[in-house]
Amino acid sequence: MNSIKKNNWNIYLIILGILLIPAIWVIVKYLFNIEDRFLPSPQSLVDAFTSIEPNIIIHFLYSFSRLLIGFSFGIFAGILFGLFLYKSKFFYNLLNPAFQSLRSIPPFATIPFFLLWFGFSETGKFIIIVFGISFNLAIASYQTLSNIDDKYHIYFRSINKEARNYIRAFTLPYICGNILPTLRFSLSTAIGLVVVAEMLGSQIGLGYLINTSKSTFSLNVVFLAAILFGIINFLTDKILIFLWKKIVYWQK
C-alpha cells in the first residue's frame, strides 16, 4: 500500500513539473502585463500553430526524424569505434592523436563545412549529428572497457570463450550497462546540432522556422518552436531510457 501511494505521489510530482513552466509563463505574462513582442501570449502561440504553412506538425516530424536517425547512427558508430580501438592497441596508438584532435573541435563549428560539402541535403544533416556525438561515445565506450575488472577476462579465458562470443556475451552488454549517462548528454548535443543545421541549411523543420521568424519578428513562432524542441528532447529521452532498460534488462 505504501509503495502504491509513493508511486501515485511521484506521478503527481511529474505532472506538476510539466505544468510548472507554463504556469510561470502565464503568471509572469499577465501579472506584469508584458507585451507580446517580449513575451508571447498563449493565444498567439495557438494562432501560430494553426497559421503556419506547411503545418507545424510537419516541421516537428522532420526535426524529430532527423534527430532519431542521426542519433541512432551516432550511437552505433560511436560504440563500434570505441570497441574497435579497445580491441586493437595498434590502431588505438595510431589513430588516437588525430581522434583526440577531431574530438576537441566543437561540433557546431563543423556545420559550415558540412553545408559546403553536402549543401541542403538530408545526408549532410545526418552526418553532422553522427560526427557531433560519435567521438565522445567512442571515448566513453573505450574508457568503460578499459576499466573492466580482470576477473571477467580470467573467467572467459577459463571457459575458452571465443572472441566473437566474448564480444556478444559480455563486452557489448558491459558497454550498454555503463554508457547511458553519456548517451543522455549526447542527446542534448544532437538536438542542438539539429537546431543549428536547420537554421543554417534547411527549407523545413523547427530550426528553419526559428530562422525565418527573425526577419518578421514573429516571437510567438520562435517560442512555439522552442517548446516543441523541448517536447522532442523530453520524448526522445524517455524513449532512450525505456529502450535501454529493455536492452540492459539485468539492471533494475
N, C-alpha and C positions, 0 to 999 in steps of 0.2 A: 504493500500500500504506500509506504514512504517513497519507494522508487517511482511509482506512478505519479505521485504528487510532485516529485522532483523533476520528472520529465515534462509534466504539464507546465511547471514554473519556467523551465528552460525554453519551452515553446513560446510562452508569453513574453519572455525577455527578447527572444529573437524577433517576434512581431513588433514589439516596442522599439527595438533597434532599427527595424526597417522604416517605421513611421516617424522616427525621431528627427531625421534631417528634413523631410518635407514639412513637418510641424514647425521646426525652427525657421525654415524659409518663409512660410506663410505668416508666422507671427512677426518676424522682422519686417517683412514687406508691408504689412498693413499697420503695424504698431507705429512705425516710423514714417509711414506714408511715402515710401521710396518710389521714385518714378520708374516706369518700365524700361527706360533706356539704361538704367543702372542695375535694376533687379526685376526681371520679367514676372508678371503675374501668372498664376495657374491657368487663367483663361487664355492668355497669349500663347502658352505652350499648347493648349488644346487647338487653338487656331492654326498654329504652325504644323501640328500633327496632321490636321485634315487638309491643309492647303498645299503642302509640298508635293511637287510632281517630279519624278515618279514618287509614289507613296513612300513615306518614311520607313515603312516595313521593308521595302525593297532595299533601301540603303542599309538598314540594320542587318538584313540577311547577308548582304555582300560583305560587310565588315566582319560579321560573325564567322562566315565560311572561310574568309581569308585567314582569320586568326586560327581556326581549328585546323585547317590544312597545314599552314606554315608551322604551327606549334607542334603538331603531330610529327611532321618530318624532322623538325628540330630536335625533338626528344629522341627519335630513332637514331639520327646521325650522331648526336652528342654521346649517347650511351655506347653506341657501336664503336666510335672513335676512341672513347676512353678505355673500352675493353681491349681494343687493338694496341694502344700504347702500353697497357699493362702487360699484355702477353708477349710483347716484343721490346726488350730493352734496347736493341739496336736501333729500331725506328724511333723509340722514345728519345734517345740521346741525339739522334739525327734531326728529328722534327721539333723537339721541344723549344729551341731558341726562336725559330720562326713562329711556332704555335703561340708562345707567350707574347711575342711582339704583336701578332694579329689580335690576340685576346685583349690586349691593353687598349686597343682602339675603341673609342665609344661607338656602339652600334649605330647611333643616329648620325655620326659623322660619315658613315659609309653610304648613306642613302643617295647622295648626289651621284656617286659612281654607278650604282645600280640603275639609276634613272637614265644616265648617259648610255650605259651598256644595253639595257633592255627596254628603254622607253617607258610607255604607259602599260606594258603588257603585264598580265597577271603573274607570269613566271618570275619577273623581277621582284614583285612584292613578296611572293613566297620565299624566294632566295634571301631577301633581306631579313625575314624573320628567322629562317634557318641559320643564317650566318650570325645573327644577333644573339641567339641563345645557345647554339650547339657547342661553342667553345667552352663556356662556363660549365655546361653539363658534362662535357668530356673531362674537364679537370676534376669536377666533383666525383664523377664515376671512377676516375683513376685513383683519386685520393681515398675513396671509400674502399677500393680493392687493396690498396697499399696498406690499409690498416687492419686487414683480415688477420685474425689470430692464427698462429702457426699450427695450432691443434687441428684446425679444419683441413689444412693441407696434409698433415700427417694422417688424418683419418681417411681421406680419399685415396692417398697413396697406399695405405694399408689394405684397402679393399680392391686395389688395382682398377680404380675407376678410370675409364678412358677420358682423354682430354675433351672430346666433344660432349660427352655426358656430364663431365665436371662443369663445363660452362652452363649447360642447360639446367642441371640439377642444383647447382649451388651458386655459381658466380653471378649470373643474371638475377636470380632471386635476391641475392645479397645486396646487389646494387639497388634493386627496386625497394627493398626494405629500408634503405637509408637515404634515398635521394629526394623524397617528397618535399622537404623544405626548399631545396634548390629549385625544384620544378615550380613551386608556387611563386617563388621570386622571379623565375624566368617568365612566368605567365604575365606578370606586370610589365616586364620589359617588352614582351611580344605585343601586348596591347598598345604600348607607346609607339612601337615601330609601325603597327597598322595605322595608327592615327597620323603619324608624320608622313608615311608613304602615300596615304590617300590625300593628304593635304597638298603634297608636292607633285603628285603624278597620278591622278585618277579622275574619272568622269562620273563616278558613282561611289557611294559609301558615306558613312557618317563623317569621316575626316574631310571628304570633299565638301560636304555641307558646311562644316565649320569654316573652311577656307573661303567658300563663295559668300558666306554670310557676312564676312568682314567688310566687303565693299558696299553692302546695303545696310550695315549697322543693325542687322537682324539678331539682336542678342537673344531673343526667345528661341531662335533656331539653334544657336550655339549652346544655349542652356539645355535644350531638349536633346541635342546630340551628346552632350556630356553626360546627361542622365542615362541615356541608352548605352553609352560605353561603360558606365558603372554597372548597369544590369548585365552587360556582356561579361564583365570581369567577375561579377558575383556568380552567374550561371556557370561559366567555364571553370571557376574554382571549385564549385560544388560537384560538377561532373568529374573533374580531375580527382577529387578526394574519393568520390564514390567508386570510380573505376580502380583507383589504387587500392582501396580496401578489398575489392574483388580479386585483384592480382596478388596482393600481399595478404592473402586470406589467413595466414598463420599469426598475424599481428592483430590483436584485438584491443 
